[in-house]
Structure formats: structure tokens, C-alpha cells
Amino acid sequence: MMFKFCAVRYTGYMDATLLIGEYVIWHYGKGVRDFFAVWGNLLWFGYHFFSIRLLARTLFAPYKRFHQQYDWKNLDLGTLGQDMLLNLFMRFLGTVLRLCVIIAGIAYEVTMAIAGACIFVIWLLLPVIIPLLGILGAVLLLS
């Protein structure tokens, strides 16, 4: 059976040192590139899912575009005041809801940035951590 890793062909039993070397090359090469690609996709997703830019631009727009048209032909101060109050309330409601979604989106982005940085540090240390945990397990098992 033939295996092909990094343009090197192996037959039969693979030499462990070559396998470890190729793993380290993959881990710190393509693995790091793929990690940043996935991390970037998660950050891009959150920014576009929560529509942070659009919501910030339309922050003071009425909620679901509900607003009352003023009747300037039949000017009645009671109805005009009622319409103005309703429009003010709809803008306030739209602002509050948009701010909640923007805050949730920013919280997601910050969480993903911090989690991604922590996971990246763990990813860099993984080739050292795994053998150390194996040795620690063997020591604890034998003691």
C-alpha cells in the first residue's frame, strides 16, 4: 500500500521520525493557515449575521418602518400630537432593539476574538502538551 504525504512516498512501515517531522510541518504550516481561515470565517459570519454596519447606519429609523403620515390638509393638533408621539415611540423602540442586536453582535465578536486567541496559543503548544500529558499519565499510572 502506498501513502503520499508531502510529496514523499512510503511503502510498508513508515519511519516514525519522518511521520513526526511531517506532522510538525503540517501543524505549524497548513494547520496554522487553516486555523486563521476558520477564525476569520467565524468573525466574518458574526459581523454579517448581526448586520452591525447596517444597524448602526439605521439606528434611529422607526421600528419596522412603522410611522404615521401627517395630514397637513386637515390640521388637527390632537391628531398631529398623537402621530408625532407614535413616531417618536417607534423610533425609540427601533433604537432600543437595534442597540440590543448591535451589543449582542459586538459581544459575539469580542468572544470569538478572545476565544480564537486562546485556542491559537493552545494550538501552538499542542505538540508539546500531548507528549507531556502522556508522560504524566504513565507516571501517575506507575506510581
C-alpha positions as CSV (number, residue, x, y, z in Angstrom):
1,M,0.0,0.0,0.0
2,M,1.4,3.4,-0.9
3,F,0.9,6.6,1.1
4,K,1.7,10.0,-0.1
5,F,2.4,12.8,2.4
6,C,4.3,16.0,1.4
7,A,5.4,14.5,-1.9
8,V,7.2,11.6,-0.2
9,R,6.1,8.0,-0.8
10,Y,6.1,5.4,1.8
11,T,5.8,1.7,1.4
12,G,5.2,-0.7,4.3
13,Y,6.1,0.6,7.7
14,M,6.6,4.4,7.9
15,D,9.5,5.7,9.8
16,A,8.2,7.4,13.0
17,T,10.7,10.3,12.8
18,L,9.5,11.2,9.3
19,L,5.9,11.0,10.4
20,I,6.6,13.2,13.4
21,G,8.5,15.7,11.2
22,E,5.7,15.9,8.7
23,Y,3.2,16.3,11.4
24,V,5.1,19.3,12.8
25,I,5.5,20.8,9.4
26,W,1.7,20.4,8.8
27,H,0.8,21.6,12.3
28,Y,2.8,24.8,12.1
29,G,2.3,25.3,8.4
30,K,-1.1,24.4,6.8
31,G,-2.7,23.9,10.3
32,V,-2.0,27.5,11.3
33,R,-3.2,28.8,7.9
34,D,-6.4,26.8,8.2
35,F,-6.9,27.9,11.8
36,F,-6.7,31.6,10.7
37,A,-9.1,30.9,7.8
38,V,-11.7,29.3,10.1
39,W,-11.2,32.0,12.7
40,G,-11.7,34.7,10.1
41,N,-14.8,33.0,8.8
42,L,-16.3,33.0,12.3
43,L,-15.6,36.7,12.7
44,W,-16.9,37.5,9.2
45,F,-20.1,35.4,10.0
46,G,-20.8,37.3,13.2
47,Y,-20.3,40.7,11.6
48,H,-22.7,39.9,8.8
49,F,-25.2,37.8,10.8
50,F,-25.8,40.6,13.2
51,S,-25.6,43.3,10.4
52,I,-23.7,45.6,12.6
53,R,-22.9,48.2,9.9
54,L,-26.5,48.3,8.6
55,L,-28.0,48.6,12.1
56,A,-25.5,51.3,13.0
57,R,-26.5,53.3,9.9
58,T,-30.2,52.9,10.6
59,L,-30.0,53.3,14.3
60,F,-32.7,55.9,14.7
61,A,-35.0,54.7,11.9
62,P,-38.6,53.7,13.0
63,Y,-39.1,50.1,14.1
64,K,-40.0,48.0,11.0
65,R,-40.6,51.3,9.2
66,F,-43.9,51.9,11.1
67,H,-44.6,55.6,11.1
68,Q,-47.7,57.7,10.9
69,Q,-48.1,60.1,8.0
70,Y,-49.0,63.7,9.0
71,D,-52.2,65.0,7.5
72,W,-51.3,68.6,6.7
73,K,-54.6,69.4,4.8
74,N,-56.8,68.8,7.9
75,L,-54.5,70.2,10.6
76,D,-55.8,68.9,13.9
77,L,-53.4,69.5,16.8
78,G,-54.7,66.4,18.7
79,T,-54.1,64.0,15.8
80,L,-50.8,65.7,14.9
81,G,-49.6,65.3,18.5
82,Q,-50.7,61.7,18.6
83,D,-48.9,61.0,15.3
84,M,-45.7,62.7,16.5
85,L,-45.8,60.7,19.8
86,L,-46.4,57.5,17.9
87,N,-43.5,58.2,15.5
88,L,-41.2,59.2,18.4
89,F,-42.1,55.9,20.2
90,M,-41.4,53.8,17.1
91,R,-38.1,55.5,16.6
92,F,-37.2,54.9,20.3
93,L,-38.3,51.2,20.0
94,G,-36.3,50.8,16.8
95,T,-33.2,52.3,18.5
96,V,-33.5,50.1,21.6
97,L,-33.9,46.9,19.5
98,R,-31.1,47.8,17.2
99,L,-28.8,48.7,20.1
100,C,-29.6,45.3,21.7
101,V,-28.6,43.4,18.5
102,I,-25.5,45.6,18.0
103,I,-24.4,44.9,21.5
104,A,-25.0,41.1,21.0
105,G,-23.0,41.2,17.8
106,I,-20.1,43.1,19.4
107,A,-20.2,40.6,22.3
108,Y,-20.0,37.7,19.8
109,E,-17.1,39.3,18.0
110,V,-15.2,40.0,21.2
111,T,-15.9,36.5,22.5
112,M,-14.7,35.0,19.2
113,A,-11.6,37.1,19.2
114,I,-10.6,36.2,22.7
115,A,-11.5,32.5,22.3
116,G,-9.6,32.4,19.0
117,A,-6.5,33.9,20.5
118,C,-6.7,31.4,23.4
119,I,-7.2,28.4,21.1
120,F,-4.4,29.6,18.9
121,V,-2.0,29.6,21.8
122,I,-3.2,26.1,22.8
123,W,-2.8,25.1,19.1
124,L,0.8,26.3,19.1
125,L,1.6,24.4,22.3
126,L,-0.3,21.2,21.5
127,P,2.8,19.3,20.1
128,V,4.4,19.8,23.5
129,I,1.4,19.3,25.7
130,I,0.3,16.0,24.3
131,P,3.5,14.1,24.9
132,L,3.8,15.7,28.4
133,L,0.3,14.5,29.2
134,G,1.2,11.0,28.0
135,I,4.3,11.0,30.2
136,L,2.3,12.4,33.2
137,G,-0.3,9.7,32.7
138,A,2.3,7.0,32.6
139,V,4.0,8.3,35.7
140,L,0.7,8.5,37.6
141,L,-0.3,5.1,36.4
142,L,3.0,3.5,37.6
143,S,3.1,5.3,40.9
